Amino acid sequence: MKRKFRIAIIGATGLVGTTLINILKERNFPLDTLFLVASHNSAGRLIQFNNNSYKIFDIAQFDFAQSQIAFFCVNNK
């Protein structure tokens, strides 16, 4: 059985985040669950990935314990 991962992408609506989403799709990354996280301005929006709609979570409310791996694709300003 192939292992699958619960992935969180923080900054999912930005350039780096959307590029990472595309790379995961191209590489057929073994996903169990995908959590897309961004600022409150983007929270609630939907992003399409592998024929599914994923709701953007607000970073201020997101429980990182849900994920096994987190990719931080954000500006550190």
C-alpha positions as CSV (number, residue, x, y, z in Angstrom):
1,M,0.0,0.0,0.0
2,K,1.3,3.4,-0.9
3,R,1.5,5.9,2.0
4,K,-0.5,9.1,1.7
5,F,0.0,12.4,3.4
6,R,-2.1,15.2,4.9
7,I,-0.5,18.3,3.4
8,A,-1.1,22.0,4.3
9,I,-0.1,24.7,1.9
10,I,0.2,28.1,3.6
11,G,0.0,30.9,1.1
12,A,-2.0,28.7,-1.3
13,T,-3.5,31.6,-3.2
14,G,-0.1,33.3,-4.0
15,L,2.2,32.6,-6.9
16,V,4.5,30.2,-5.0
17,G,1.5,28.4,-3.4
18,T,-0.4,27.9,-6.7
19,T,2.8,26.7,-8.3
20,L,3.3,24.2,-5.6
21,I,-0.3,23.0,-6.0
22,N,0.4,22.5,-9.7
23,I,3.6,20.6,-9.0
24,L,1.8,18.2,-6.5
25,K,-0.7,17.5,-9.3
26,E,1.9,17.0,-12.0
27,R,3.9,14.6,-9.8
28,N,0.8,12.8,-8.6
29,F,1.9,13.3,-5.0
30,P,0.3,10.8,-2.7
31,L,-2.3,13.0,-0.9
32,D,-4.7,11.8,1.7
33,T,-5.9,15.3,2.5
34,L,-5.0,18.7,1.2
35,F,-5.5,21.8,3.3
36,L,-5.2,25.1,1.5
37,V,-4.4,28.0,3.9
38,A,-4.2,31.7,3.4
39,S,-5.0,35.1,4.9
40,H,-8.5,36.0,6.1
41,N,-8.9,37.9,2.8
42,S,-8.8,34.6,0.8
43,A,-10.6,32.4,3.4
44,G,-13.7,30.7,2.1
45,R,-12.6,30.9,-1.6
46,L,-12.5,27.7,-3.6
47,I,-9.5,26.2,-5.5
48,Q,-9.8,23.3,-7.9
49,F,-7.4,20.4,-7.6
50,N,-7.8,17.0,-9.2
51,N,-11.5,17.6,-10.1
52,N,-12.3,18.6,-6.4
53,S,-13.0,22.0,-4.9
54,Y,-11.0,22.9,-1.8
55,K,-12.0,25.6,0.5
56,I,-9.3,28.1,1.7
57,F,-8.8,28.1,5.4
58,D,-8.0,31.2,7.4
59,I,-4.5,30.9,8.8
60,A,-5.5,32.5,12.1
61,Q,-8.0,29.7,12.6
62,F,-6.2,26.7,11.1
63,D,-5.2,23.8,13.3
64,F,-1.8,22.7,12.1
65,A,-2.1,19.4,14.0
66,Q,-4.4,18.2,11.2
67,S,-1.5,18.1,8.7
68,Q,1.6,15.9,8.6
69,I,3.6,18.2,6.3
70,A,3.2,22.0,5.9
71,F,4.6,24.0,3.1
72,F,5.0,27.7,3.9
73,C,4.8,29.7,0.7
74,V,4.6,33.2,2.2
75,N,6.5,36.4,2.3
76,N,8.3,36.9,5.6
77,K,7.9,40.6,5.8
